[in-house]
């Protein structure tokens, strides 16, 4: 039964990753179109760069004051946290199963 819940955690992580990819792509396009100076000021701020992911995870997009960007970046942030939580939960459940 524990492995079943671990599989659900993996499914949760997969759905989080897919939602992240969808919303983060739109947020990146909006950022490049509407806030080119902010995007250009951060070298190496690509789609999958660790700096960009950290910028999203910790909500630094709110500093730009753009409600439309917030509407795209917040679902991407929630989905990314869901993916991380799903992987952590699945890993913990598999570790518990292996210990038992």
C-alpha positions in Angstrom: 0.0 0.0 0.0 2.9 2.3 0.7 4.2 1.9 -2.8 0.8 2.8 -4.2 0.9 6.1 -2.3 4.5 6.6 -3.6 3.2 6.1 -7.1 0.5 8.7 -6.5 3.3 11.0 -5.3 5.1 10.5 -8.6 1.9 11.2 -10.5 1.4 14.4 -8.5 5.0 15.4 -9.4 4.4 14.6 -13.1 1.3 16.7 -13.2 3.2 19.5 -11.4 6.0 19.4 -13.9 3.5 19.6 -16.9 1.7 22.5 -15.4 5.0 24.2 -14.6 6.1 23.8 -18.2 2.9 25.2 -19.6 2.6 28.3 -17.4 6.4 29.0 -17.1 6.7 29.1 -20.9 3.9 31.7 -21.1 5.4 33.7 -18.2 8.8 33.7 -19.9 7.2 35.0 -23.1 5.4 37.7 -21.2 8.5 38.6 -19.3 10.5 38.9 -22.5 7.8 41.0 -24.2 6.7 43.3 -21.4 9.8 43.5 -19.2 12.7 43.1 -21.6 14.9 45.3 -19.4 14.4 43.0 -16.4 14.9 39.9 -18.5 18.1 41.4 -20.0 19.5 42.5 -16.7 19.8 38.9 -15.5 22.4 37.1 -17.7 21.8 33.4 -18.0 18.1 33.8 -17.2 16.9 31.1 -19.5 13.9 28.8 -19.4 15.5 26.1 -17.3 18.3 28.0 -15.6 18.7 27.5 -11.9 18.6 31.2 -11.4 15.3 31.6 -13.2 13.8 28.6 -11.4 14.9 30.2 -8.0 13.4 33.5 -9.1 10.1 31.8 -9.7 10.1 29.5 -6.7 10.6 32.4 -4.2 8.1 34.7 -5.9 10.5 37.5 -6.9 8.3 38.1 -10.0 6.0 40.1 -7.6 8.6 42.9 -7.5 7.8 43.9 -11.0 4.2 44.9 -10.1 2.6 43.3 -13.2 -0.7 41.7 -12.5 -0.7 39.8 -15.8 2.8 38.3 -15.1 1.5 37.4 -11.6 -1.4 35.6 -13.2 1.0 33.5 -15.2 3.8 33.0 -12.8 1.8 32.1 -9.7 0.3 28.9 -11.3 3.9 28.0 -12.5 5.2 28.5 -9.0 2.4 26.4 -7.4 2.9 23.6 -10.0 6.7 23.6 -9.4 6.2 23.4 -5.6 3.7 20.6 -6.2 6.3 18.7 -8.3 8.9 19.1 -5.7 6.5 18.0 -2.9 5.4 15.0 -4.9 9.0 13.8 -5.5 9.9 14.3 -1.9 6.8 12.4 -0.7 7.4 9.6 -3.2 11.0 9.3 -2.1 10.1 9.3 1.5 7.5 6.6 1.0 9.9 4.4 -1.0 12.5 4.8 1.7 10.0 3.8 4.4 9.0 0.8 2.3 12.7 -0.3 2.0 13.3 0.1 5.7 10.3 -2.1 6.6 
